[in-house]
Amino acid sequence: MCECFNMVLKGVHFLPIVALVKATFMKTNKYFYDRREIAYQRMEEDYLYSAKVTEELAINDEEGRKYLVHPFHGRRGVFTV
């Protein structure tokens, strides 16, 4: 989170405190506005998650298909992989 916030503060060094607070507010507002627009666009395209999360889920799903699961004790829900 701090790396994202550092990007928000980029370019506001050496400003008076009031200007710094105002610039921080405006840049933070723009950051979240832009992310909201991206989220709405993804939702309209019937995606549930962001592009990065969708990619990670696909990778994990592909990796998970390599494993074989055997029931060890079905009633208890114990399995071996």
RAZI-V720008 format. One record per helix or strand of 2 or more residues. SS is the DSSP state (a for helix, b for strand). FROM is the first residue (numbers start at 0). LEN is the number of residues. If there is no record, write none. Layout:
ss=SS from=FROM len=LEN
ss=SS from=FROM len=LEN
//
This chain:
ss=a from=1 len=8
ss=a from=16 len=28
ss=a from=50 len=14
ss=b from=69 len=4
ss=b from=77 len=3
//
